Amino acid sequence: MLPIELRLERPADYRAVEELTRDAFWNHHVPGCDEHYLAHILRDSPDFVPELDYVAVHDGQVVGNIMYTRAKIVLDRGGGREVLCFGPLAVAPAFQGQGVGGRLVEHTKALARELGYAAILILGDPDYYSRFGFVPAERYGIGTSWGVYIISLQAFELQPDALADCAGYFEESSSFRMEAEDAVAFDAGFPPKEKLSGLPSQEKFQWIVSQTKPRRPAGQ
Ligand SMILES: CC(C)(COP(=O)(O)OP(=O)(O)OC[C@H]1O[C@@H](n2cnc3c(N)ncnc32)[C@H](O)[C@@H]1OP(=O)(O)O)[C@@H](O)C(=O)NCCC(=O)NCCS
């Protein structure tokens, strides 16, 4: 395991975090990426949770980051339940596979529990997040706003039975809705990088997002 210090992100880290986020996500899900722009704007979101904005530092270098926002489940029975969502989660490519991502997730999960948050819902690769105890949100009757269960939507209860009786749909922070042209303009401030398509990670991502089934809200 790589020796690292986990600490809160500071303004002096912002650019390094955006660079490593870009490097980690570039061509990973789609040709290019916009997660570095997302990291850039999320910090100003009213839903941002600064107490959970952690960086991993190795030998004075920021090598990983995780960011959380408040989100909600819109309940079938009416009302909403506040939950957390994390992302982007990124580790600089040269430091991947050495436990950095895992420690960022576990550390902030424990902290989120201490802070009293109910649960975490994320959209991500189930093969990775199942190792941290995440389960398909379908298990709790939670789907998407467009009426499907999707395997990439995964949930983790921070408090016992926090998601019992929470059938409904997940609604992430509106700050995730970014303008594509703003992301492109932001990316222009970084060194040019080649966009590639047809990569195995992109095919896996397409497969994951295609795995849906209809969800009928409880009581309908
Ligand atoms: C995903 C990511 C954060 C993991 O960080 P990391 O420091 O490499 O992770 P760890 O070292 O804690 O864990 C590595 C293990 O997870 C596995 N893993 C990593 N990404 C995975 C994925 N998408 N699916 C399945 N397993 C994955 C590795 O194969 C490795 O397995 P092993 O322990 O059996 O060898 C990092 O690889 C990354 O930044 N990737 C690109 C961006 C990304 O996909 N972010 C998450 C968005 S959903």
The ligand as an SDF file (V2000), in Angstrom:
LIG
                    3D

 48 50  0  0  0  0  0  0  0  0999 V2000
  -11.5700    3.9110   -9.5070 C   0  0  0  0  0  0  0  0  0  0  0  0
  -10.3540    4.5040   -8.8100 C   0  0  0  0  0  0  0  0  0  0  0  0
  -10.7750    5.7140   -8.0130 C   0  0  0  0  0  0  0  0  0  0  0  0
   -9.8270    3.4430   -7.8460 C   0  0  0  0  0  0  0  0  0  0  0  0
   -8.7130    3.9740   -7.1520 O   0  0  0  0  0  0  0  0  0  0  0  0
   -7.4570    3.0340   -6.8440 P   0  0  0  0  0  0  0  0  0  0  0  0
   -6.5740    3.7610   -5.8980 O   0  0  0  0  0  0  0  0  0  0  0  0
   -6.8710    2.5680   -8.1170 O   0  0  0  0  0  0  0  0  0  0  0  0
   -8.2070    1.8230   -6.1110 O   0  0  0  0  0  0  0  0  0  0  0  0
   -7.6580    0.8280   -5.0500 P   0  0  0  0  0  0  0  0  0  0  0  0
   -6.1590    0.7000   -5.1690 O   0  0  0  0  0  0  0  0  0  0  0  0
   -8.2140    1.1690   -3.7230 O   0  0  0  0  0  0  0  0  0  0  0  0
   -8.3410   -0.5130   -5.5230 O   0  0  0  0  0  0  0  0  0  0  0  0
   -7.8200   -1.1060   -6.6600 C   0  0  0  0  0  0  0  0  0  0  0  0
   -8.6150   -2.3410   -6.9420 C   0  0  0  0  0  0  0  0  0  0  0  0
   -9.8650   -1.9560   -7.4650 O   0  0  0  0  0  0  0  0  0  0  0  0
  -10.0040   -2.5050   -8.7460 C   0  0  0  0  0  0  0  0  0  0  0  0
  -10.7450   -1.5690   -9.5800 N   0  0  0  0  0  0  0  0  0  0  0  0
  -10.4520   -0.3050   -9.8770 C   0  0  0  0  0  0  0  0  0  0  0  0
  -11.3790    0.2060  -10.7110 N   0  0  0  0  0  0  0  0  0  0  0  0
  -12.2720   -0.7830  -10.9190 C   0  0  0  0  0  0  0  0  0  0  0  0
  -13.4450   -0.9010  -11.6850 C   0  0  0  0  0  0  0  0  0  0  0  0
  -13.9350    0.1100  -12.4020 N   0  0  0  0  0  0  0  0  0  0  0  0
  -14.0860   -2.0790  -11.6780 N   0  0  0  0  0  0  0  0  0  0  0  0
  -13.6460   -3.1310  -10.9630 C   0  0  0  0  0  0  0  0  0  0  0  0
  -12.5320   -3.0750  -10.2150 N   0  0  0  0  0  0  0  0  0  0  0  0
  -11.8520   -1.9170  -10.2010 C   0  0  0  0  0  0  0  0  0  0  0  0
   -8.5940   -2.7280   -9.2360 C   0  0  0  0  0  0  0  0  0  0  0  0
   -8.5570   -3.7260  -10.2250 O   0  0  0  0  0  0  0  0  0  0  0  0
   -7.9240   -3.1970   -7.9690 C   0  0  0  0  0  0  0  0  0  0  0  0
   -8.2560   -4.5440   -7.7190 O   0  0  0  0  0  0  0  0  0  0  0  0
   -7.3220   -5.5010   -6.7900 P   0  0  0  0  0  0  0  0  0  0  0  0
   -7.2650   -4.8730   -5.4310 O   0  0  0  0  0  0  0  0  0  0  0  0
   -8.0690   -6.7800   -6.7930 O   0  0  0  0  0  0  0  0  0  0  0  0
   -6.0060   -5.5080   -7.4660 O   0  0  0  0  0  0  0  0  0  0  0  0
   -9.2120    4.8720   -9.7930 C   0  0  0  0  0  0  0  0  0  0  0  0
   -8.8120    3.7100  -10.4710 O   0  0  0  0  0  0  0  0  0  0  0  0
   -9.6010    5.9320  -10.7820 C   0  0  0  0  0  0  0  0  0  0  0  0
   -9.4130    7.1240  -10.5190 O   0  0  0  0  0  0  0  0  0  0  0  0
  -10.1370    5.5120  -11.9520 N   0  0  0  0  0  0  0  0  0  0  0  0
  -10.5500    6.4090  -13.0030 C   0  0  0  0  0  0  0  0  0  0  0  0
  -11.7180    7.2510  -12.5950 C   0  0  0  0  0  0  0  0  0  0  0  0
  -12.8690    6.4410  -12.0690 C   0  0  0  0  0  0  0  0  0  0  0  0
  -13.2900    5.4530  -12.6520 O   0  0  0  0  0  0  0  0  0  0  0  0
  -13.4420    6.8880  -10.9170 N   0  0  0  0  0  0  0  0  0  0  0  0
  -14.5770    6.2630  -10.2970 C   0  0  0  0  0  0  0  0  0  0  0  0
  -15.8150    6.6910  -10.9970 C   0  0  0  0  0  0  0  0  0  0  0  0
  -17.1430    5.5530  -10.8690 S   0  0  0  0  0  0  0  0  0  0  0  0
  1  2  1  0
  2  3  1  0
  2  4  1  0
  2 36  1  0
  4  5  1  0
  5  6  1  0
  6  7  2  0
  6  8  1  0
  6  9  1  0
  9 10  1  0
 10 11  2  0
 10 12  1  0
 10 13  1  0
 13 14  1  0
 14 15  1  0
 15 16  1  0
 15 30  1  0
 16 17  1  0
 17 18  1  0
 17 28  1  0
 18 19  1  0
 18 27  1  0
 19 20  2  0
 20 21  1  0
 21 22  1  0
 21 27  2  0
 22 23  1  0
 22 24  2  0
 24 25  1  0
 25 26  2  0
 26 27  1  0
 28 29  1  0
 28 30  1  0
 30 31  1  0
 31 32  1  0
 32 33  2  0
 32 34  1  0
 32 35  1  0
 36 37  1  0
 36 38  1  0
 38 39  2  0
 38 40  1  0
 40 41  1  0
 41 42  1  0
 42 43  1  0
 43 44  2  0
 43 45  1  0
 45 46  1  0
 46 47  1  0
 47 48  1  0
M  END
$$$$
